[in-house]
Each structure stands twice: as structure tokens, then as C-alpha cells.
């Protein structure tokens, strides 16, 4: 939540490292690199 990942925020996966970890995501016009274990805690709704 401290990085802007709050309910209702749009998240886009922009890049995946060659071995699959970490992931680069775009959140509120900024980019973050997070591990798959951290990404697993993000609930996605379509």
C-alpha cells in the first residue's frame, strides 16, 4: 500500500525478467519491480 497499490488502482505488467522473477508493473504512472511472491497478493478483477 505504501507504493500506491491500494484498492481500485489500475496495475499493468510491463515486463517480466528472463527467469520469470521479478515482474515490472506500472502503477499510477510509475514503475515498480516486485517479486512473484509479492505479486501473488494483488487481487485482480476484470
N, C-alpha and C positions, 0 to 999 in steps of 0.2 A: 504494500500500500504506500510505503514511503517513496516509491519510484513512480507513482502515478497509476498503478494498477488497482483501480477502485471499481466497484460495480458500475456497469454501464459504459465503461471505457472501451473504445474500439482498439483491438490489437491485431496486428498483421505480422506474420512470419515473413521476414525479408531475406533471410539467408540461413543455411544450415552448414556447419563445418563438415569437412570431408569424412570424418569418422562419426558424424551424427551428433556431436556434442561439443560446444554449446550451440544454441539457437540464437539468431539475431532477430529481435522483434522491434516493431515500430509502435510506439505509444505516444500519443499527443505530440506529434512532430519531432520526437526524439527517438534514438535507437538504443536498445539495451541488449546485452548479451547475457543470456541466462542458461543454466544447465537444464537438461530434460527433466530432472527430478523437481526442479522449481517450477518448470512449465506445467508439470502434471497437476499442480494445484490451481491452475487457471481454468475456470469453468467457462466453456464456450457455448453460446446459444446462437442458433441461426435464425 
